[in-house]
Amino acid sequence: MTKPGLPAPSAPKKRPAWMVGGVTIVSFVALLYVIEFIDTAMGHRLDQDGIRPLQTDGLWGILWAPLLHGGWPHLIANTVPALVLGFLMTLAGMGRFIAATAIIWILGGFGTWLIGNIGLHCPYVTVQCTSTHIGASGLIFGWLAFLIVFGFFTRNVWEIVVGVVVLFVYGGVLFGVLPGSPGVSWQGHLSGAFAGVVAAYLLSGPERKSREARKDSAQPRLSA
């Protein structure tokens, strides 16, 4: 209760969505640099905690793989796409950003665990030939795929424009889902992109249901 003559306390100003999104993504990328600094100081021992396909203990790598990188060049190459695509993801709403990231992180990681050894070339290995997948690129490919298709699921003009622009700027990166350079996890890219499409479909549910409801209400009804 305020005293007579004193102005009522004003509610705290809500920060703009772009500012919250920007701080969130910059903080995430900063965390990647902190982890890489620690990993370097430890002689890259943390890199062994990535995804090891079809190995039971390798499932834990799903949680850690996007946070680990095979050296500074690997992390630097992922930095700009993570900042740009991650920021654009937050513009769809922080709730959707968090949900989409969780789906891509887990589903994309599990897909990598399933197919990560496909095409692996180990000519001089006589024991089980396996690989360890690390890096945020699977997450980045998931964000990229999400942004490209999300607008077509929601039929929102602004989100369609964002998807078209992202496709124009980063579309060439999608060739990374195909087998190519040795040591590059195309399996992680492919799994991440697939998970991004799944996330876009699931999280566009409210708009799709609303569109169907409008379509049903617009249909003429005949009385007997």
Disulfide bonds with the S-S distance in Angstrom:
Cys122-Cys129 2.04
